Amino acid sequence: MFIFLHLILPQKQKEHCFMRLCREFYFDAAHYIPNYKGKCEKLHGHTYKLEIVIEGGVKKDGMVVDFAKMKVIVETAVLEKLDHQALNELFETPTAEHILNWIAEQLKGKLPVSSIKLWEGQGKWAEILL
């Protein structure tokens, strides 16, 4: 017979505790790059990976931001507008850089974002530091 003891230790919060948290999201979309010579001038699609990094102090509830709240905000402000879309209908030139700037604007004031990284498929990404 085994007896497990669950010991709850007090969580000491330091006033100067500052953390960075990241949550990943995925969406699929199609685009082509106008006035470009090469493969990307033709309509093609990607599975995009979006990394949202937030930073701040740990609050009394023990969190910087609740991951569930972060998910709802990003889904509502960004993913619902981009997922399974033809990005050329939303952006004049839908490069990762332009999409990234747009995402930053959508999240401004909603989350304490410190950086956003957008992966265009595997091995290619753009990042904005805020």
C-alpha positions as CSV (number, residue, x, y, z in Angstrom):
1,M,0.0,0.0,0.0
2,F,1.3,3.4,-0.9
3,I,0.3,6.7,0.8
4,F,0.8,9.9,-1.2
5,L,1.1,13.1,0.7
6,H,0.2,16.3,-1.1
7,L,2.1,19.1,0.4
8,I,1.0,22.6,-0.5
9,L,3.8,25.1,-0.1
10,P,3.1,28.8,0.1
11,Q,3.7,30.6,-3.2
12,K,5.9,33.6,-2.4
13,Q,5.5,36.3,-5.0
14,K,8.4,38.6,-5.6
15,E,7.4,42.2,-6.5
16,H,10.1,42.3,-9.2
17,C,9.0,39.0,-10.8
18,F,8.8,39.6,-14.5
19,M,8.0,36.8,-17.0
20,R,7.5,36.1,-20.6
21,L,4.9,33.6,-21.8
22,C,4.3,32.2,-25.3
23,R,1.3,30.6,-26.9
24,E,1.3,29.1,-30.4
25,F,-1.5,29.2,-32.8
26,Y,-2.0,27.8,-36.3
27,F,-4.0,28.9,-39.4
28,D,-4.2,28.0,-43.0
29,A,-4.4,30.6,-45.8
30,A,-3.5,31.2,-49.5
31,H,-1.8,34.1,-51.2
32,Y,0.4,35.2,-54.0
33,I,2.9,38.0,-54.0
34,P,2.1,40.7,-56.7
35,N,4.9,42.1,-58.8
36,Y,7.2,39.2,-57.8
37,K,9.2,37.0,-60.1
38,G,9.4,33.5,-58.8
39,K,7.3,30.7,-57.3
40,C,5.5,33.0,-54.9
41,E,3.9,35.0,-57.8
42,K,1.5,32.1,-58.2
43,L,-1.4,31.4,-55.8
44,H,-0.2,29.0,-53.1
45,G,-1.0,28.1,-49.5
46,H,0.7,27.8,-46.2
47,T,0.0,26.5,-42.7
48,Y,1.1,29.4,-40.7
49,K,2.3,29.2,-37.1
50,L,1.8,32.2,-35.0
51,E,3.8,32.7,-31.7
52,I,2.5,35.4,-29.4
53,V,4.9,36.3,-26.6
54,I,3.5,38.4,-23.7
55,E,5.4,39.8,-20.7
56,G,4.5,41.3,-17.4
57,G,4.5,40.8,-13.7
58,V,2.8,37.9,-12.0
59,K,-0.4,39.1,-10.5
60,K,-2.1,38.0,-7.3
61,D,-3.9,35.2,-9.2
62,G,-0.4,33.7,-9.9
63,M,-0.5,34.5,-13.6
64,V,0.8,37.2,-16.0
65,V,-2.2,36.5,-18.3
66,D,-4.5,33.4,-18.3
67,F,-3.6,31.2,-21.3
68,A,-7.3,30.6,-21.9
69,K,-8.0,34.4,-22.0
70,M,-5.1,34.8,-24.4
71,K,-6.5,32.1,-26.7
72,V,-9.9,33.8,-26.9
73,I,-8.4,37.2,-27.7
74,V,-6.1,35.9,-30.4
75,E,-8.8,33.7,-32.0
76,T,-11.3,36.6,-32.0
77,A,-8.9,39.4,-33.1
78,V,-6.7,37.5,-35.5
79,L,-7.4,33.9,-36.4
80,E,-11.1,34.3,-37.2
81,K,-10.1,36.9,-39.8
82,L,-7.2,35.0,-41.4
83,D,-7.9,31.3,-41.2
84,H,-8.8,29.7,-44.6
85,Q,-8.8,33.1,-46.3
86,A,-7.3,34.4,-49.6
87,L,-4.9,36.9,-48.0
88,N,-4.8,39.0,-51.2
89,E,-8.4,40.0,-50.4
90,L,-7.2,41.4,-47.1
91,F,-3.8,42.8,-47.9
92,E,-2.4,44.5,-51.0
93,T,0.9,42.7,-50.6
94,P,0.4,39.7,-48.3
95,T,4.0,39.2,-47.2
96,A,4.8,37.8,-43.8
97,E,6.0,41.2,-42.8
98,H,2.7,43.0,-43.7
99,I,0.6,40.3,-42.1
100,L,2.8,40.5,-38.9
101,N,2.3,44.3,-38.7
102,W,-1.4,43.8,-39.1
103,I,-1.5,41.2,-36.3
104,A,0.4,43.5,-34.0
105,E,-2.2,46.2,-34.6
106,Q,-5.1,43.8,-33.9
107,L,-3.6,42.9,-30.5
108,K,-2.6,46.4,-29.5
109,G,-4.1,47.2,-26.1
110,K,-5.7,43.7,-25.7
111,L,-2.6,41.8,-24.5
112,P,0.8,42.9,-23.1
113,V,2.6,41.6,-26.3
114,S,6.4,41.8,-26.4
115,S,7.0,40.0,-29.7
116,I,5.1,38.1,-32.4
117,K,6.6,35.5,-34.7
118,L,4.9,34.3,-37.8
119,W,6.1,31.1,-39.5
120,E,5.2,30.8,-43.2
121,G,5.4,27.1,-43.4
122,Q,8.5,25.4,-42.0
123,G,11.8,27.0,-41.6
124,K,10.7,30.6,-42.6
125,W,9.6,33.2,-40.2
126,A,9.4,36.9,-39.5
127,E,9.3,38.5,-36.0
128,I,8.3,41.8,-34.7
129,L,9.5,43.1,-31.4
130,L,7.2,45.5,-29.6
